[in-house]
Structures are given as structure tokens and as C-alpha cells.
């Protein structure tokens, strides 16, 4: 949507400076500054003064854009008059400026007589520049445009002269003229004399008689849903004929035969009609808003009728938006439109009511052809202003990419409500009569209800037998309520004893849960809930026995399934609090205390109540959404659960899946190690997949069929620290659909508080014991290293338990120590060089030069010139001895090098040899030069292709290393890295893994995305030694050409919960 922004005037010596301000929207009717009209009746503006500049409006200037506008008096860049506009570009994107007619010298211009508009440009750069001249609407959106190049160091007049061929109606939408600069480097361009040419006549409106008689491709039978695609042009023509007839002032001018012909055609149209059409040009101005960089016109296609043609500018990013406002779908149940994709790419679209960003209907636009888009009319009804918002985008490997071309958008056609309602009428008709309805029909009736609720308001009104559906629902509600009443009657008639009190209590809770799970209809029909309340109060007299039995029945805390037992524990604790001290003596309080301690590691993050249901959206991987419904219910073991009744899986290219997205920024995850929940899987060989909002590092778990599965997701996946944007998918095996009733429990945050407190307190104690930064010396290095080692053991969430003051002190200490070590390095070099004498051996001279060369360029510059001079002199004078030492080191290196770890040593050796004088170089053996040359060729083949990301540690030998937490065997739950298909094809993959001292053995292996998790000797390695281990595979063994490859690592010892302190280097290919 375009936004008008007034340019704020800040002129010093007639210089108008705009420095990336977000301008306040201005109502042109109330704040017009109109300079006096000049004598020239064709001059819109000539940029003669400050008022002319103030009358110009900036459109969609980004906050960080930098440019200047000013009044220029240099006659070399003036067409006529005394001045022109000077535009100086510094940085940013495309800059668009609009001169509204109401603010111009010709504020009373009759736009219906426009024939042409022109503008002079002076390009002062040595390169060709691009400018776009447009005729705009009142919102600044381009109706018609012309893009032209500006010659270097020359004047160019850009003319748009096609207005004369447009009808007066189309030109009535004109409200201004704009020019856009698409420059990419600093440049100054001068602009002068915006002029118009007026014509004497206009193209008259089309004649009703002629147009109606010219309608072709008339169908023999009324249009149906099946024949709609073949009759779009016919429907467009019929609608326009009606529009022309209704617009006749004198209806007698319409031939009677043509009026009858129109009625015949409307009968054949069968209620299908354009509800939003390019035939109504004012829709462009009043009802349609669209993204910056687009130019809109209208045309007529022989197959798809009237259409909007939209020119997309490739300089914009890979997404464009359009908004159709004031769309009326009254009388229609569905809507259909056709979009032509002119690009060579398959594009994606999302369609929603208004500006909603989720809950949208999504799909793909095939390249080079027209694409049909159908959507429920309720999508528009659900927006308060009747808007339809569309986003078209191009995604490549998760990255948004630009696209351009002339797109076609047909009218939006409505499908009559009666036609959309017909399948629902038929479904209701097949239901048994109300007398025969029973609980066995509940699912069937529920499905029909879901289909009915999905209709638009007009389609619902067209369901003629809705009463039968309502009666069936009431009958089921009666049965459910009576069933619960009967259960209550049986329970309250039970004789309660000490032996059965706990069982009666559990049954009471169960019936309460059933009561809450009833539909609203059944809920109000239950008559005996009061008796259940009375019975519950009666059970209060047995509380000591109930609490004791419930506690005794709990398994050992070490064997309990947390957080599943949290609800049960909380129930017991609530009842325990009601007991007096004497009654509590009979309870196993030690068992409860251990449970409470373990439960304290869990916090409820997301409760699947009806209130939260609206924050879960059915979504998809840029394709057709899965079919089904979402509800909530209370489960006796798992509390509030999300129930997903999947009828059909995703229809796109990804997999057979049902996908959801959580949208809730209020759920914070940063302080937790894991997000824990349960998934009930109704099918065989299925998987659960979780993606954080950035679509990276998918987390996969194989699921057991017809059972609840515990899911533990690393909380660090959620890079923004909230659940917002989290995707989770139910994926079925290849060739099947994930059809069934899936369930998802509440989400819990988990953190091992005891271990975390121990780690954090240890780090804090060490940092607090450090001297203040100014008093730090190298003697404190061991303590700083101790803090660093503790810091490296932190998982990402641990940082959130440390005060910023402690973190700042630690970081200052690390920086200070680096400065001290840097000074120490310089002192060491100075000492090494000063110790050199005429009698020094070649190894000593070589060692000093190697040490100097290994320093960074910044450190080398800080070495005293006298030290450098002496070092160079010693290399020259030691001659043969120095060359022998260098030869020996290169010979040893060539026989034992380890790339990529020792690429830094190779660089030092190369720099030493390249820096030698010709005399010393001549003393080296031929083998040395040959070895270094050969090693350089090998070294250049190594390149980083991936890394696991996360917290990085820079190691002097191994470069960037990333912290790992390794867990026991559960490979699908320890996805280490994702490597795109075909990565490093034909090459080897090599990296290093660091195992902490005394850590357990770990097993690392690879698997493909085709859900077959396998490992072989070629695709696995055991990390069994402390310190760094080199890992190398042929890429063809671990990277499948057709599937994404996942890397897994786990501890072989299943009795160890997890180990931190592991590191992994960058992943290289060569």
C-alpha cells in the first residue's frame, strides 16, 4: 500500500535536504500550497523556488535512505526559467517523488483531456541512469508508466504520450505525475519543466448495442462449476454489457433484441458474475491498493476477459502485495480469480482477509501460464472492511528472490451461494431422521457441521434443510447429557468407604472432565451436576485417605514421566494443603518433596485452551493446506490437549503432512533448556518435525503408532526467544496420508535447576573474584581461563540466569587479558630478536622470523622498527644456517601436514618464503619451493561449506568451533547439522570434533531425508579420544544427491544424561 509523505523543508541557501525521515501522512485537500499559476497553460511545475519543492511529495522513502533535493540556479541544467530541481543520491533504494495536480501550477487541470506528459532530466554522471515517469492515482500508485534510460552527461526529455488513446473514464482517475530514480551509486540528476499536452477530444464509451451484439463464445448450457474455466470471458462480457445498459441515460437507445439477448446471456451465466472487475476503472483508485514499484493498467484477454495488467519492478525484493478493498460477496459462496505468471519461476501466493498475516489460503503460481485461485467468500466477510489481501513471492532455498514481468489479474468472480450450498444440503439429506440419530452418528454430524460452518453467510442462508442438522445435533446433545446424568447417578449412589474413597474421587474428577468436554448444547442439558457437586463435598471427609492413597499410588519419582505427572502432582498437593498437621503425618511427605523438586524443573508455557486455539494456525509449505479441523479437549492424563482431526494431508511438493504454526510472542523460551510436550500419533511409520521461525535446523522424531510420544525440543532453536513462528508437522510415510486424530499436549519449559545453579554460581564466583579491569595482570590469566572454561560449558539458556553486570565484567576481563597478551607477545618477540648474535644458530633465527610472521598485520605494525631491522639483518647474515632450518621445517611439514587445521601454518611458511631476499631464497633447496607450491594448491581446495551455528569459540589451531551438548542414544532427537542436497558433490568433507577430558564415547553418523535412518562404516565414526579428532568422509557417502542429509551425534553410554563442553569446527569440503 502506498503512503504519501510530505517532504520536510530544511533549506539553507535554497538547499532542500531530506535525510531518511518517516514523513507524516498529509491530506492534500486541507494543506495545499499552490503557487500562482504562470502564463504557460501547460506547465505543471518548473521547480523555480522553495514553494515548488514543498509542493512535491515523497512516496515510500525507506527510513535509512539518504538523498538531497534542492533548487538549482546553474543555467547549464535549466531548460526554461531561472531554476531547476537538483536530486543528489547518496544511498538507499528507489526514490519516488510525486507532483499532485492539486498542488501544482495547474490545480484546475481537466485531466480528461490529457494527451501527454513530459519531464526534462540532466544526468551529470558518466554512466547511464534509469528513470520511470508515471501517471498516478490519488494514492501515488502508478496507473501508466514509461521507463527510460538517461544518457551520460546529457539532457533527456522523457515523454509519456499514450494518454490520448485512453477513455475519459480512465483518465478521470489521474491525480498526479511521479518520477522514480533507480540508481545504485552516488549521482546528481537535475529535473526541470513538468509539462502536459491537452487534446481536443476523448475516446467515447463503448456502445451497448455494438458490444452486446459482439459477444462470442456463448455456451449452449448454463455455466456450472465444471465449465466455469471455459466461460470466464463470456461472464466478463455479460457483466460489462449489463454495466453499459445500466449506464444508459436513455434506455430507449438500446435495441429490444439486444435487451432480450442480454437477459438470455444472464440466464446462461447461471448466477456466476464478476464481483470485482477491471471494467470499473474507479476500482483502481478507490478500492485497490498495491505495493510500491508496481504499475497498473487494464486490458482484455480473449480467454480471461477484462484484466488488470501489473508491471512488477525487479529492483524490489522478492515479494509484492495487493489489497482489494470494499469487496462485496453478498449472494456468493466462493470466489474465483485467474492470475497470469509471466516469469520463468514458480511463485507462491497467500490470500487473506484484510491485513491478516496468518490463517491465509496459500498456493503456487506456475510459470508462464494462467493460474486459477479459488477461495471461500467468508475470507472476505471476516474482514471488517471487506478486504482481500494478496502477497506474491518468490522463494529459493528459503531466501526471497526478486522477480519481474507483466502480470495479469482477471476480475474476481463469485460462485452463487446456492451452488456452493448444494453439497452441504446433500450431506444433511443423507443424515438419518432425528428419531434414528444416536451417538454413533456424532462424527458424521460433526463433519457436516464443520462443512456448514465453513460456508459464507450467503451460502449458509441457502442451506434449505439446516433445521434437520440442528435437530440431529440437539438429539446427540440430549443423549450425551443423559449419559452423563446416568453416570453421576451411579456414582453418587456408591457407598463411600476408606477403601474406595480415592477411587470415588478419581471418578468424580473424570466426570467433571467429561462435563467440561461436552458441547455447548449438551453442557446446558445436564441436570445432575448439582448432585455431583454435593458428592464431591461429601468426599472431603475422606481427604486424608484420598491423599494417602493417591501419593502411595505414585511411582518412584525417579521413574515418573515428567511433565506428564505434573497435573496429578498439583492435584495431590492442592489436597495436601487442605489437611491439618495430624493428618499429614500419614502421608509420604519425602516422596512428595522429591516430586516437587523434580517438578520445579518444569514450567507450563502453553496451555491448549479455547482461548489459545486462535493462536494456532493451519499452514503449509507454500502449498495447499491440509484438510481437517482443530479443537481442544481435556485428557485425564495429559490435561488440555489440541485435537487435530486430519482428513487429508498437504497437497504440495514437500511431503504428506499436516502442518501448524504457533503465533504467540508472549511465550518466552530463552530461560529454558528444552520445550517438552507429548504427541499422540494415530498411524504407523510417522514422524514429528519441528521448525523454529527461521526454518533452519529441523528437529525430527519418529513416532510410535496409536500412542503418546514424548517430544523434547532444544529451546535454543527458537532464535528470537519465543514460540512465535514455531512450525510443527505430522508427516506420514511415503505414499500415504497422515489421516487420523492427532493430539498435542500442553508445552512445558524444562531446565535442570540444580545443575544450572551450580554452573552459574561457579562462573559468577570466579568472575566476582577477579580484580577490576584496570588491575588485571597476566598473573590473572589462569582465573580468566577458568571463567572462560565455565562459560564454554553453558548452554544458551544459562546466560539468562547471569546478571548483565557479571557478564560485562567477564567480557572486559577477556578483552583486557587479550591486550596484555598482545603486549607480552611483542615483548617476547623483542626478547627473541635481542638474544640473537653472530653465533646464533639457524634454528634460533628461523624461530624468531616465524614468530614475527605469524603475528597479525596489526601486531606486526606495532613492532619496533629497530627490532624488525635487526631480524631482517640476522636472516641475511645467517644465510645458509637459516635456509637449512627453514628447509627442515618445510620438509617435516610436507610429510605430516593436517589440513584444514594447519592452513594457517602454510600461510606463515608461504609469507616467509615470499618475503626473503633473492640472495637468501637462492640458498633454499629446490624441494622447499616445490613442497610449498604443491601444498598451496592443495590448501586452496579447502572451503567452509557449513557450520552448526550457535555459540562460537575461536580456537588458535582449529579456528571457529561451536559448542555442543551431546546426549544418549536418540539419534532422531539430536540433529546436529543439516546439509543441503548435492553439497560438496564429488569432494571430501572434513572437520574436527573436540571431546572434553574423561567424557564418554560418542557416535556420529549421517542419514537422508527420506525417513530411512541408517548408518554404515562409511557414514559413521566413534569419537573415543579426549581432545580433537579429525573426521573425514567422501561427500558421496554422506550427502545424498536427492535428499537433505542430517548429521546426528549421541553418547554411547545410556546412563549419562548429557555432556556439555564438546566442540565442532567449521565443516570443510575439498
Buried (B, 14 or more C-beta within 10 A) or exposed (E): BBBBBBBBEEBEEBBBBBEBBEBEEBEBEEEBEBBEEBEBEBBBBBBBBBBBBBBBBBBBBBEEBBBBBBBBEEEEBBBEBEBBBBBBBEBBBBBBBBBBBBBBBBBEBEBBBBBBBBBBBBBBBEEEBBBBBBBBBBBBBBBBBBBBEBEEEEBBEBBBEEBBEBBBBBBBBBBBBBBBBBBBEEBBBBBBBBBBBBBEEBBEEBBBBEBBEEBEEEBEEEBEBEBBEEBBBBBBBBBBBBBBBEEEEEEEEBEEEBBEBBEEBBEBBBBBBBBBBBBBBEBBBBBBBBBBBBBBBBEBBEEBBBBBBBBBBBBBBBBBBBBBBEBEBEBBBBBBBBBBBBBEBBBBBBBBBBEBEBBBBBBBBEBEEBBEBBBBBBBBBBBEEBBBBBBBBBBEEEEEBEBBBEBBBBBBBBBBBBBBBBEBBEBBEEBBEBEEBEEEBBEBBBBBBBBBEEBBBBBBBBBEBBEBBBBBBBBBBBBBBBBBBEBBEEBBEEEBEEEBBBBBBBBBEEBBBBBEBBBEBBBEBBEBBEBBEEBBEEBEEBBBBBBBBBBEEBEEBEEBEBBBBBBBBBBBBEBBEEBEEEBBEEBEEEBBEBBBEBBEBBBBBBEBEEEBEEBBBBBBBBBBBBBBBBBBBBBEEBBBBBBBBBBBBBBBEBBBBBBBBBBBEEBBBBBBBBBBBBBBBBBEBBBBBBBBBEEEBBBBBBBEEEEBBBBBBBBBBBBBBBBBBBBBBBBBBEEEBBBBEBBBBBBBBBBBEEBBEEBBEBBBEBBEEBEEBEEBEEEBBEBBEBBBEBBBBBBBBBBBBBEEEBBEBBEBBBEBBEEBEBEEBBEEBBEBBEEBEEEBBBBBBBBBBBBBBBBEEEBBEEBEEEBBEBBBEBBBBBBEBBBBBBBBBBBEBBEEBBBBBBBEBBBBBBEBBEEBEEEBBEBBBEEBEEBBEEBBEEBEEBEBBBBBEBBBBEBEEBBBBBBBBBBBBBBBBBBBBBBBBBBBEEBBBBBBBBBBEEBBEBBBBBBBBEBEBEBEEEBBBEBEEEEBBBBEBBBBBBBBEEBBBBBBBBBBEEEEEBBBBBBBBBBBBB
